[in-house]
Amino acid sequence: MSKTTSKYSVKKYKCTACGHISDQGTNHYGQIYPRCKNCGWKRPMEMSQVHVCLEPVPEGMGVPEPWKTVKLGDICSIK
């Protein structure tokens, strides 16, 4: 299994909702989930948007698994 984290650095990330590109500081090359400064205000019920890294992953390094998104009804029943 490849290492998925490295030294903290600023990389280019792209919002999958609107395509906005921003600089984000992370210690990996996987997806991140901040509120998009360009389109987050249009989606007030979403806590964040998915951003993908645009930088090439260094040789020998892996990418963390994306977070699984669930809703309250997926993990318990409401009666």
GUBA-325146 format. One line per 8 residues: number of its first residue (from 1); their letters; for each residue x, y negated, z of C-alpha. Coordinates in steps of 0.02 Angstrom, whole numbers, plus 50000, padded with zeros to 5 digits. Each point is the difference from the previous one (the first is absolute). Layout:
<recs>
NUM = a = X Y Z; ...;
</recs>
This chain:
<recs>
1 = mskttsky = 50000 50000 50000; 50069 49829 49951; 50024 49857 50121; 49858 49873 49980; 50063 49852 50101; 50154 49892 49981; 50066 49831 50052; 49870 49860 50008;
9 = svkkykct = 49999 49895 49841; 49886 49885 49902; 49926 50078 49842; 49871 49957 49867; 49827 50075 50032; 49845 49994 49890; 49820 49995 50064; 49900 50139 49919;
17 = acghisdq = 49839 49900 50016; 50052 49844 49903; 50178 50026 49936; 50076 49858 50104; 50187 50026 50028; 50078 49947 50165; 50160 50023 50100; 49977 50115 50150;
25 = gtnhygqi = 50126 50060 50128; 49997 50188 50035; 50117 50143 50043; 49929 50115 49863; 49943 50002 49818; 49825 50068 50027; 49831 49914 50003; 49964 49863 50126;
33 = yprckncg = 49833 49934 50059; 50002 49813 50039; 49859 49881 49957; 50034 49929 49827; 50027 49812 50004; 49923 49987 49826; 49842 50105 50013; 49979 50050 50183;
41 = wkrpmems = 49880 49856 50032; 49884 50071 49866; 49984 50163 50098; 49962 49948 50180; 49942 50174 50051; 50164 50081 49945; 50135 49987 50133; 50138 50015 49870;
49 = qvhvclep = 50042 50043 49820; 50119 50130 49930; 50166 49932 49935; 50123 50107 49900; 50187 49971 49995; 50069 49942 49833; 50182 50033 50045; 50084 50161 49942;
57 = vpegmgvp = 50018 50131 50137; 50185 50032 50035; 50069 50168 49948; 49977 50133 50133; 49863 49905 50091; 49817 50047 50010; 49841 49900 50022; 49884 50016 50153;
65 = epwktvkl = 49829 50078 49971; 49862 49871 49971; 49883 49971 50146; 49837 50095 49995; 49851 49882 50003; 49851 50057 50103; 49837 49922 50056; 49917 50024 50169;
73 = gdicsik = 49873 50123 49927; 50145 50107 49934; 50067 50037 50175; 49841 50004 50107; 49812 49998 49984; 49891 49858 50060; 49830 50048 50071;
</recs>
